[in-house]
């Protein structure tokens, strides 16, 4: 194989790599994550108002039984319980 033939092959490989890298960059730009909205959190009272027929006591029991995920804001047992609205609606929809 002559030096000229080697250079032609190397040039073709470089052109192919450049095309692939450009295509990869374009696909990465298209897959860029969109900014997400923060989850909507509800108090026990707001949960009861959102789902008709559900009382604050029932929501509290679901939280204490571990059936609804929650976070507690504030310190200790006096902190406010917040439930993710999507989780609440998913639980109620699945329980129905």
N, C-alpha and C positions, 0 to 999 in steps of 0.2 A: 504494500500500500504506500502510495507516494505521500509526500508531505501535503500536497495540494488536496488530495482526497481526504486526508485527516482533517484539514482545516474546514472543508465543506461539511463534513459530518459534525464537527464541533459547532459550526455555525447553525446547522439545522437543530441540533440539540438545544442550543441556547435560545433559539427562536421558540421552540416548543415549550421550554421551561418558562419563558416570559409570558406566553399565552396562558399557560396553566396558572401562573401566579396571579395574573390579572383576573382570570375567571374566579379564582379562589377568593381574592380580595372583594370582588363584587358580591359573591355569595355571602361572605361574612358581613358585609354592610347590610344586606337584606335581612339577615338573621339577628340583627341587633335587637336586644330586648327593649320593649317599650316600658316607659315608666309605669309603675303600678300604683294604684290608689291604696292608701292605708286602709286596713280593715275597719269596718264600722263596728264599734263596740257599744253594747247596750247595758244599762243597769237592769236590775231585776224587775223594777217597775216598768221600764221601757220594753222589756221582753214580754211582760204580761199584756201590755198595750198593743204590741205588734201582733201577737197571736191571740186571736179571740178565743175565749174559753180556757185560757191558761192563767193561773193565778201566780202571784209573786211567790207564795209558799211552794207551789209545785215546781217553779223554776229553781228555787233554792234547794229543794230536795234533789232535783236532777243534777245540780252542780255537786252537792255533797255525796251523791251516789257515784259520781264520776262519769255520768252519762253525757254531760255537757262540759266541754273544755272552757276554762275561765282563767282570768287573771285577777289578782287582788291588788288594788292600789291602796297606798297608805301603809301604816304599820300594823302588824299583827292581825288579830281577829276583828279589829275595828275598821279595817280597810274596806273600801267599796268593792263589791264583786262586779266584774264586767265580763259579758259573754259576747263572743263574736256573732254578729247577726247572721252571717252565712251558715255558721255551724248550727245555730238555733233553728233556722228555717230548714236546713238539711235534716236535722234530727226529727223535727215535727213532720216533714214530708215523708221521711222513711218510716216513722212510727204509725202514720195514718194508713 
